[in-house]
């Protein structure tokens, strides 16, 4: 079981991810609505895994990955992207993200991505 921080600017996406992750037996320890909050919560909660949306206000997902990696170079981060964000996904992976899942999510794809890390 992983302790997960869910990051997305859309509340319904956070809820959907939270439901899928808890259904898979993981514990959602925090939710962030943008990259800035995600970095702050990461430092405070030290979760095992972060799901990170790419396009968000204040600080986008790629910038947040870079900041979290400065705090903990072993951080496990899975990017959540909409179609058409391949360039930013590549940048996020180069910045240290471990995997990416494309919206709309399926529980199977999330289980596969998380399963690769734990």
GIVEN-V369968 format. One record per residue. RES is the residue in one letter. PHI is phi in whole degrees, -180 to 180 (* if undefined). PSI is psi in degrees with one decimal (999 if undefined). Layout:
BEGIN
res->RES phi->PHI psi->PSI
res->RES phi->PHI psi->PSI
END
This chain:
BEGIN
res->X phi->* psi->131.7
res->X phi->-105 psi->148.0
res->X phi->-92 psi->121.0
res->X phi->-118 psi->139.1
res->X phi->-107 psi->120.0
res->X phi->-99 psi->125.6
res->X phi->-122 psi->117.6
res->X phi->-163 psi->142.0
res->X phi->-77 psi->-14.2
res->X phi->-99 psi->119.9
res->X phi->-58 psi->-37.7
res->X phi->-69 psi->-30.8
res->X phi->-71 psi->-39.5
res->X phi->-61 psi->-43.3
res->X phi->-63 psi->-43.4
res->X phi->-63 psi->-46.3
res->X phi->-63 psi->-43.8
res->X phi->-59 psi->-45.9
res->X phi->-62 psi->-43.3
res->X phi->-66 psi->-46.5
res->X phi->-64 psi->-43.9
res->X phi->-67 psi->-34.6
res->X phi->-63 psi->-28.3
res->X phi->-86 psi->-0.6
res->X phi->97 psi->9.1
res->X phi->-95 psi->163.1
res->X phi->-110 psi->122.2
res->X phi->-87 psi->110.8
res->X phi->-94 psi->-12.7
res->X phi->-166 psi->158.7
res->X phi->-133 psi->137.0
res->X phi->-128 psi->140.7
res->X phi->-96 psi->-4.6
res->X phi->-158 psi->172.7
res->X phi->-63 psi->-35.9
res->X phi->-62 psi->-47.9
res->X phi->-64 psi->-38.3
res->X phi->-61 psi->-43.6
res->X phi->-63 psi->-44.8
res->X phi->-62 psi->-44.6
res->X phi->-69 psi->-34.8
res->X phi->-60 psi->-46.0
res->X phi->-62 psi->-39.2
res->X phi->-76 psi->-44.8
res->X phi->-94 psi->-25.5
res->X phi->48 psi->58.6
res->X phi->-70 psi->164.4
res->X phi->-78 psi->-24.8
res->X phi->-150 psi->145.1
res->X phi->-124 psi->130.7
res->X phi->-98 psi->132.7
res->X phi->-130 psi->115.4
res->X phi->-69 psi->157.0
res->X phi->-92 psi->-52.3
res->X phi->-94 psi->109.0
res->X phi->-146 psi->156.8
res->X phi->-72 psi->165.2
res->X phi->69 psi->-58.4
res->X phi->-147 psi->124.0
res->X phi->-78 psi->172.6
res->X phi->-63 psi->-36.7
res->X phi->-66 psi->-44.7
res->X phi->-62 psi->-40.7
res->X phi->-64 psi->-39.9
res->X phi->-58 psi->-46.2
res->X phi->-61 psi->-41.9
res->X phi->-68 psi->-42.4
res->X phi->-65 psi->-39.1
res->X phi->-65 psi->-27.7
res->X phi->-69 psi->-35.7
res->X phi->-73 psi->-43.6
res->X phi->-148 psi->105.6
res->X phi->-71 psi->-8.3
res->X phi->-100 psi->6.9
res->X phi->-57 psi->138.4
res->X phi->-103 psi->118.2
res->X phi->-129 psi->131.3
res->X phi->-113 psi->124.0
res->X phi->-80 psi->144.4
res->X phi->-119 psi->114.6
res->X phi->-125 psi->154.3
res->X phi->-86 psi->164.1
res->X phi->-58 psi->147.1
res->X phi->86 psi->9.9
res->X phi->-111 psi->25.7
res->X phi->-56 psi->-39.5
res->X phi->-60 psi->-43.8
res->X phi->-72 psi->-32.4
res->X phi->-63 psi->-45.3
res->X phi->-59 psi->-45.8
res->X phi->-61 psi->-40.1
res->X phi->-65 psi->-42.3
res->X phi->-64 psi->-42.4
res->X phi->-64 psi->-27.8
res->X phi->-82 psi->-9.3
res->X phi->127 psi->-2.2
res->X phi->-66 psi->146.8
res->X phi->-90 psi->-26.8
res->X phi->-164 psi->174.0
res->X phi->-145 psi->148.7
res->X phi->-124 psi->143.5
res->X phi->-101 psi->134.8
res->X phi->-72 psi->147.9
res->X phi->-73 psi->143.5
res->X phi->-78 psi->150.9
res->X phi->-118 psi->145.5
res->X phi->-56 psi->-34.8
res->X phi->-64 psi->-43.6
res->X phi->-68 psi->-39.7
res->X phi->-65 psi->-43.4
res->X phi->-60 psi->-40.2
res->X phi->-65 psi->-47.4
res->X phi->-63 psi->-45.4
res->X phi->-68 psi->-39.8
res->X phi->-60 psi->-32.4
res->X phi->-67 psi->-25.4
res->X phi->-96 psi->-18.5
res->X phi->-129 psi->999
END
